[in-house]
Amino acid sequence: MPVIEYLERNARLYPDEVALVELNPEQADNRRITWKEYDLIESQRFKPYRREITWAVFNEKANRAANMLISRGIKKGDKVAIIMYNCLEWLPIYFGILKTGAIAVPYNFRYDADEILYCTELAEVDTIIFGPEFIGRIEHNADKLSQGRLLIFVGDNCPGFAESYLELVADCSSTSPEIEITDEDYGAIYFSSGTTGFPKAILHKHLSLTQAAEMEQKHHETGRDDVFLCIPPLYHTGAKFHWMGSLVAGSKAVLLKGAKPKTIIKAVSQEKCTIVWLLVPWAQDILDEIECGEIKMEDYELDQWRLMHIGAQPVPPSLIKRWKKVFPHHQYDTNYGLSESTGPGCVHLGMENIHKVGAIGVPGYRWETKIVDEEGNEVEQGGVGELCVKGPGVMTCYYNNPEATAETIKDGWLFTGDMAMLDKDGFIYLVDRKKDVIVSGGENIYPVQIEDFLRKYDKIKDVAVIGISDRRLGEITAASIELKDGVEATKEEIDKFCLQLPRYKRPKVIFFEKIPRNATGKIEKPKLREMHDAVNLVAKETMDE
């Protein structure tokens, strides 16, 4: 059934129970909150703030959003974009879009003005709903964006080129618009992360959304008493569909603004969170502050925290070993997925398989997997090939891009572009992105393997390995290394540590620098390659002179 039915069910069964909490412990709330049920009193206005809504109010607000859009001409199959930071309004608006039968199109909040315009035109968006932080970016191309489209602003002091969401919904009914929605109707367009090129528009049916929600609840056994802490941005499939486990269970979730270690630990303690999804850098920072004494665990109530899971990128086994020393009672899971597979979980480790840390896991709930060579034949156990997945969460297509669709989906199988191998126990290990494989002197080198090795060095906080151009070998291996705070290291000592690697895998070039990551924690390797290929080219030209 469509996920909107889970929301309506929760509103019937648990109307007065808290569904969502918005928590901002780091900065003052300078907005005038106009949702009457949860206005902040004046004495709270300029303090760190907390807002919450019940399941009944969540559903009513989604209905008002849906009825407002319908009154402005939005109909089934139209496309409505959202670009806002995480807030209590985000999910009711998203579900309001779904209730109209329109297609929800979340935008990355890091998009600049031209990227917003590009994605709007690519996905043929009919309406853009945006928050106050994006006024400048929308205004930059307002003439083009407003041509045949609605621009709706969520907040006070609505700019002249847009309509006010708050005014539009004020007189709208809070009852369901009763639009018939089926699993086969189109539900959402997500955009690829852009780490391997410019974003592509990924079209999903409602079936995909329901699959992701039910799979999350099943994988992590989310129950009515669980409390999920959501930190990553809701535009991303990972954050949203991990949250949807709470939707299926009918349990509370907390939207946390801020990712500082103390902020996370305090929120877990204050809100009695039981499930937390972290990105690798956040987990590393939490451990660093606990180990150095910045965070004193006895100051917080953490016994209820039962599960820490990580996704969005390969997870260093050494990180999980450190984590289990500090939190020995924690369950652990890692989730693999793509926006093309409705986010995380098409492969997952499983909470019962912590002995296999390092693997991305086994096929997820209702999913199949295979690993194939360049001709599409399955490789033998232990061989490296491209990971393919098949299941009810596979995208329909890349919208307006039949060529890319045909390259990615073959006979119902989604070719992920990730190189992987299968061990004797049936667990899948991620080797690297197909496009990230370094070919040096005819040898295939998989950066993830080198990154995992380098992370064992106690001075290294983060690392990214890329290939940079070389006239003789085609590419050579370069390691960008981010050191832990307050420590120093030299290229010579890194080279000495790397003597344990086979000669052809040892990094030929070392850069000491901060590792660039996007909002979902993925390393932005195209940015590193572009920067260091330029540096390398200048060096070669100097040598040639």
C-alpha positions in Angstrom: 0.0 0.0 0.0 1.2 3.6 -0.6 3.1 5.1 2.4 0.5 7.8 2.8 -1.8 5.1 4.2 0.7 4.5 7.0 0.4 8.2 8.0 -3.4 8.0 7.9 -3.3 4.8 10.0 -1.1 6.3 12.6 -3.3 9.4 12.8 -6.3 7.1 13.5 -4.5 4.7 16.0 -2.1 7.1 17.8 -3.6 10.6 17.3 -2.2 12.1 20.4 1.3 10.5 20.4 4.3 12.5 19.3 5.3 11.7 15.7 8.1 14.3 15.1 10.3 16.5 17.1 12.4 19.3 15.7 15.4 20.0 17.9 17.9 22.8 17.6 20.2 22.9 20.5 22.8 25.1 18.9 21.2 28.3 17.7 18.2 30.6 18.4 15.0 30.3 16.5 14.5 33.7 15.0 11.5 32.8 12.9 7.9 33.6 13.9 6.4 30.1 14.2 2.8 30.3 12.9 1.6 26.8 13.4 -0.8 27.6 16.3 -0.6 24.3 18.0 3.2 24.7 18.7 3.9 28.5 18.9 6.8 29.1 21.1 6.2 31.5 24.0 8.1 34.8 23.8 10.6 33.7 26.6 11.7 30.8 24.5 12.0 32.6 21.2 15.7 33.4 21.4 16.9 30.2 23.1 17.7 26.8 21.5 14.3 25.4 20.6 12.3 22.3 20.5 9.0 21.8 18.6 6.9 18.7 18.2 3.8 17.5 16.4 1.5 14.5 17.0 0.5 12.0 14.4 -3.0 13.6 14.1 -1.5 17.1 13.5 1.1 15.7 11.1 -1.7 14.2 9.0 -3.9 17.3 9.2 -1.0 19.4 8.0 -0.3 17.0 5.1 -4.0 17.3 4.2 -3.9 21.1 4.3 -0.8 21.1 2.1 -2.5 18.7 -0.4 -5.7 20.7 -0.5 -3.8 23.9 -1.0 -1.8 22.5 -4.0 -5.0 21.1 -5.5 -6.7 24.6 -5.2 -3.7 26.1 -7.1 -4.2 23.6 -10.0 -1.8 20.8 -9.0 -3.1 17.5 -10.2 -2.0 13.8 -10.4 1.3 13.4 -12.2 2.4 17.0 -11.8 5.8 17.6 -10.1 6.3 19.6 -7.0 9.9 20.4 -5.8 10.9 21.0 -2.2 14.1 22.9 -1.2 14.2 23.5 2.6 16.5 22.6 5.5 15.2 19.9 7.9 12.3 21.3 9.9 9.0 20.3 11.2 7.3 21.5 8.0 9.3 19.3 5.6 7.6 15.9 6.0 4.0 17.2 6.1 4.6 19.1 2.9 6.2 16.0 1.3 3.2 13.8 2.3 0.9 16.6 1.2 2.4 16.4 -2.3 2.0 12.6 -2.3 -1.7 12.9 -1.2 -2.5 15.0 -4.3 -1.1 12.3 -6.6 1.6 14.6 -7.7 5.3 13.6 -7.8 7.5 14.9 -4.9 10.9 16.2 -6.1 13.3 17.0 -3.2 16.2 19.2 -4.1 19.7 19.1 -2.5 19.9 22.2 -0.3 23.5 22.6 -1.5 22.4 23.3 -5.1 23.4 26.7 -6.3 21.0 28.9 -8.4 21.9 27.4 -11.7 21.7 23.8 -10.4 18.2 24.5 -9.1 17.2 25.8 -12.6 18.9 22.8 -14.3 17.0 20.3 -12.1 13.8 22.2 -12.4 13.9 22.0 -16.2 15.2 18.4 -16.4 12.4 17.1 -14.1 9.8 19.4 -15.7 8.8 20.7 -12.3 5.5 22.5 -12.0 5.8 24.0 -8.5 8.8 24.9 -6.2 8.2 25.1 -2.4 11.2 26.7 -0.8 12.4 28.0 2.6 13.8 31.4 3.7 17.4 30.2 3.3 16.9 29.9 -0.5 15.3 33.2 -1.4 18.5 34.5 -3.0 19.1 31.3 -5.1 15.5 31.3 -6.3 15.4 35.0 -7.0 18.6 34.7 -9.1 16.6 32.9 -11.8 13.1 33.9 -10.7 12.1 35.1 -14.2 12.9 31.7 -15.7 11.7 29.6 -12.7 8.3 31.4 -12.6 7.5 30.8 -16.3 4.5 28.5 -16.0 5.3 27.5 -12.5 4.2 28.3 -9.0 6.8 29.5 -6.5 5.6 29.0 -2.9 7.6 30.4 0.0 7.5 28.7 3.5 8.1 31.4 6.1 7.4 35.0 7.1 8.0 38.1 4.9 7.2 36.3 1.6 9.3 37.8 -1.3 7.4 39.5 -4.1 8.1 36.9 -6.7 6.5 34.0 -4.7 3.2 33.1 -2.9 3.0 32.6 0.8 2.5 29.0 1.9 1.3 30.1 5.3 -1.4 32.3 3.8 -2.4 29.7 1.2 -2.9 26.8 3.7 -4.6 28.9 6.3 -8.1 28.3 5.0 -7.6 24.9 3.5 -9.4 21.8 4.8 -7.5 19.4 7.1 -9.4 16.4 5.8 -8.0 14.0 3.2 -8.5 15.1 -0.5 -9.4 11.5 -1.2 -7.3 11.2 -4.4 -6.9 7.5 -5.4 -3.2 6.5 -5.2 -1.9 3.1 -6.1 1.5 1.5 -5.8 1.9 1.8 -9.6 1.5 5.6 -9.6 4.6 7.7 -9.8 5.6 9.1 -6.4 9.0 10.8 -6.4 11.9 12.0 -8.4 15.3 12.0 -6.6 18.6 13.3 -8.1 21.8 11.3 -8.2 24.4 12.7 -5.8 26.6 14.2 -8.5 29.8 12.6 -7.2 30.2 10.9 -10.6 28.8 13.7 -12.8 25.9 16.2 -13.0 22.7 15.0 -11.3 20.3 12.7 -13.1 16.6 12.7 -12.3 15.6 9.3 -10.8 11.8 8.4 -11.2 10.2 6.1 -8.6 6.7 4.7 -8.2 4.9 4.6 -4.9 5.8 0.9 -4.8 9.4 1.9 -4.3 8.6 4.2 -1.4 6.6 1.6 0.4 9.3 -1.0 -0.2 11.9 1.2 1.4 9.7 2.0 4.4 8.7 -1.6 5.1 12.3 -2.8 4.5 13.7 -0.3 7.0 11.3 -1.3 9.7 12.0 -5.0 9.2 15.8 -4.7 9.0 16.1 -2.8 12.2 13.1 -4.3 14.0 11.7 -0.8 14.7 9.0 -1.0 17.3 6.5 1.3 18.8 8.8 2.2 21.7 11.8 3.1 19.5 12.9 6.7 19.0 14.9 7.4 15.8 17.4 10.2 15.6 17.5 11.7 12.1 20.5 14.0 11.5 21.2 14.0 7.7 19.1 16.1 5.3 15.6 14.9 4.4 16.1 15.6 0.7 18.3 12.5 0.7 16.8 9.1 0.3 18.9 7.7 3.1 17.6 10.1 5.8 14.0 9.9 4.6 13.7 6.2 4.2 15.5 5.4 7.4 12.9 7.6 9.1 10.1 5.8 7.3 10.9 2.8 9.5 9.4 4.9 12.3 6.4 5.7 10.1 5.7 2.0 9.6 6.1 1.3 13.3 4.1 4.3 14.4 7.0 5.6 16.6 8.6 8.9 17.4 11.5 10.4 15.5 13.7 13.4 16.2 15.0 15.8 13.5 18.2 17.2 14.9 19.8 20.3 13.6 23.6 20.1 14.1 26.1 17.3 14.0 28.6 18.2 16.6 29.5 15.2 18.8 28.1 16.7 22.0 25.0 17.8 20.2 24.3 14.2 19.1 25.0 12.7 22.4 22.9 15.2 24.2 20.0 14.6 21.9 20.2 10.9 22.4 20.1 11.4 26.1 17.4 14.1 26.2 15.0 12.5 23.8 15.7 8.9 24.9 16.7 7.9 21.3 17.2 4.2 20.7 18.2 4.2 17.0 20.8 6.5 15.5 22.0 6.6 11.9 25.4 8.2 11.5 27.8 9.1 8.8 31.4 7.9 9.1 32.9 11.3 10.0 30.3 11.9 12.8 31.0 8.5 14.3 34.7 9.2 14.2 34.2 12.6 15.8 32.1 11.2 18.6 34.7 8.5 19.4 37.5 11.1 19.3 35.7 13.4 21.9 34.8 10.5 24.2 38.4 9.1 24.1 40.0 12.5 24.8 37.5 13.3 27.6 35.6 16.1 25.9 32.5 14.0 26.3 32.0 12.3 29.6 29.5 9.5 29.1 28.4 9.4 32.8 26.9 12.9 32.2 24.3 11.4 29.8 21.5 8.8 29.8 22.5 6.5 27.0 21.5 3.0 28.2 18.4 3.0 26.0 20.5 3.5 22.8 20.4 0.0 21.2 21.4 0.5 17.5 23.9 2.5 15.7 24.0 2.0 11.9 26.0 3.6 9.1 25.6 4.0 5.4 26.2 6.2 2.4 29.9 5.1 2.1 32.2 2.2 2.8 32.7 1.8 6.6 36.2 1.2 7.9 36.2 -2.0 10.0 38.6 -0.3 12.4 36.0 2.3 13.2 33.4 -0.3 14.2 36.0 -2.0 16.4 36.6 1.3 18.2 32.9 1.9 18.5 32.2 -1.5 20.1 34.9 -0.9 22.7 33.1 2.3 23.8 29.5 1.0 23.3 29.8 -2.8 23.7 26.0 -3.3 24.1 25.2 -1.6 20.8 23.7 -3.5 17.9 25.3 -2.5 14.6 24.3 -2.5 10.9 25.6 -1.0 7.7 23.3 -0.4 4.8 24.2 -0.2 1.1 22.1 1.5 -1.5 21.6 4.1 -4.2 19.0 6.7 -5.0 18.2 4.4 -8.0 17.3 1.7 -5.5 15.3 4.0 -3.3 18.1 4.6 -0.9 19.7 2.3 1.6 19.0 -1.4 2.3 19.1 -3.3 -1.0 22.2 -4.8 0.6 22.6 -4.7 4.4 24.9 -6.4 6.9 22.2 -7.4 9.4 22.3 -6.7 13.1 23.1 -10.4 13.7 26.2 -10.3 11.5 28.6 -8.0 13.3 31.3 -10.7 12.9 31.3 -9.8 9.3 32.2 -6.1 9.7 33.9 -5.0 6.5 31.2 -6.6 4.3 28.3 -4.5 3.0 26.2 -7.6 3.7 23.6 -9.8 2.0 20.6 -9.0 -0.1 18.0 -6.9 1.7 14.4 -7.6 2.3 12.7 -8.6 -1.0 16.0 -7.9 -2.9 18.2 -10.1 -5.2 21.9 -9.5 -6.0 24.5 -10.8 -8.5 28.0 -9.8 -9.4 28.9 -9.8 -13.1 31.8 -9.3 -15.4 32.0 -7.0 -18.4 30.0 -9.4 -20.5 27.2 -9.7 -17.9 28.2 -13.2 -16.8 28.2 -13.9 -13.1 31.8 -14.1 -11.7 33.0 -17.0 -9.5 33.1 -16.6 -5.7 36.0 -14.4 -4.8 36.1 -12.7 -8.2 35.6 -9.0 -8.7 32.7 -7.7 -10.8 29.9 -5.2 -11.0 27.2 -5.5 -8.3 23.7 -5.7 -9.7 20.5 -5.6 -7.7 16.9 -6.4 -8.4 13.7 -5.8 -6.4 10.6 -3.7 -5.9 12.7 -0.6 -5.1 14.4 -0.3 -8.5 13.7 3.0 -10.2 11.4 3.2 -13.2 14.0 5.2 -15.2 16.2 8.2 -15.4 13.6 10.8 -16.3 14.1 12.2 -19.8 17.3 10.1 -20.3 16.5 6.8 -22.1 20.1 6.2 -23.0 21.3 6.3 -19.4 18.3 4.2 -18.3 19.2 1.5 -20.9 22.8 1.4 -19.7 21.7 1.0 -16.0 18.7 -1.2 -16.1 18.9 -4.5 -18.0 16.2 -7.2 -17.7 15.0 -5.7 -14.5 18.5 -5.7 -12.9 20.0 -2.4 -11.8 23.7 -2.2 -12.6 25.1 -0.2 -9.7 28.5 0.8 -11.0 30.1 -0.5 -7.9 32.7 -3.2 -8.0 32.2 -6.0 -5.5 33.1 -9.6 -4.5 31.4 -12.4 -2.8 33.0 -14.4 0.0 32.4 -18.1 0.7 29.7 -17.4 3.2 27.6 -15.3 0.7 28.6 -11.9 2.1 29.2 -9.1 -0.4 32.3 -6.9 0.0 32.4 -3.5 -1.8 35.7 -3.1 -3.7 35.1 0.3 -5.3 33.1 2.5 -7.7 33.6 1.2 -11.2 34.5 4.8 -12.3 36.9 5.1 -9.4 39.0 2.1 -10.2 42.6 3.2 -11.0 44.3 1.6 -13.9 48.0 2.1 -13.5 50.4 0.4 -15.9 47.7 -2.1 -16.8 46.9 -3.0 -13.2 43.5 -2.4 -11.6 43.8 -0.7 -8.3 40.8 -0.4 -6.0 41.0 2.8 -3.9 38.7 1.5 -1.1 41.2 -1.2 -0.2 44.0 1.3 0.2 41.8 3.7 2.1 40.9 0.9 4.6 44.6 0.1 5.1 45.6 3.8 5.6 42.9 4.3 8.2 44.7 1.8 10.5 47.5 4.4 11.0 46.7 6.1 14.3 47.4 9.6 13.1 45.0 9.5 10.2 41.4 10.8 10.7 40.2 10.5 7.1 41.6 9.5 3.7 40.6 9.4 0.1 42.6 7.6 -2.7 42.3 8.7 -6.3 44.1 8.2 -9.6 45.8 11.2 -11.2 47.1 11.4 -14.7 50.5 10.1 -15.5 52.1 10.1 -19.0 54.0 6.8 -18.5 51.5 4.7 -16.5 48.2 6.4 -17.5 47.4 6.9 -13.8 49.2 6.9 -10.5 47.8 6.5 -7.1 47.4 9.5 -4.9 46.3 9.6 -1.3 44.7 12.7 0.3 45.1 12.4 4.0 43.4 14.4 6.8 45.2 14.0 10.1 43.7 14.0 13.5 43.6 17.3 15.3 46.9 18.3 17.0 49.1 15.7 15.3 51.7 15.9 12.5 52.9 13.4 10.0 55.4 13.4 7.1 55.2 11.8 3.7 58.2 9.7 4.7 56.4 8.1 7.6 53.3 7.4 5.5 55.5 5.8 2.9 57.1 3.6 5.5 53.7 2.5 6.8 52.7 1.6 3.3 55.6 -0.8 2.8 53.1 -3.4 4.1 51.2 -3.0 0.9 52.2 -4.6 -2.5 54.4 -2.2 -4.4 51.8 -1.5 -7.1 49.2 -0.4 -4.5 51.4 2.0 -2.6 50.4 5.7 -3.0 52.9 7.5 -5.2 51.7 10.9 -4.1 50.6 12.1 -0.7 48.5 15.2 -0.1 47.8 16.4 3.5 44.4 18.2 3.4 40.8 18.1 4.5 38.8 15.5 2.7 35.8 17.1 0.9 32.5 15.3 1.5 29.0 16.1 0.4 26.0 16.4 2.7 25.5 12.7 2.9 29.1 12.0 3.8 30.3 10.7 0.4 33.8 11.7 -0.6 33.7 14.1 -3.5 36.4 12.4 -5.6 35.7 14.3 -8.8 36.6 17.5 -7.0 39.8 15.9 -5.7 40.7 14.6 -9.1 40.0 17.9 -10.8 42.1 19.8 -8.2 45.1 17.4 -8.2 45.2 16.7 -11.9 45.6 20.5 -12.4 48.4 20.5 -9.8 50.0 17.5 -11.5 49.8 19.1 -14.9 51.5 22.3 -13.7 54.3 20.2 -12.1 54.8 18.2 -15.3 54.9 21.4 -17.5 57.5 22.9 -15.1 59.6 19.7 -15.4 59.3 19.7 -19.2 60.6 23.3 -19.3 
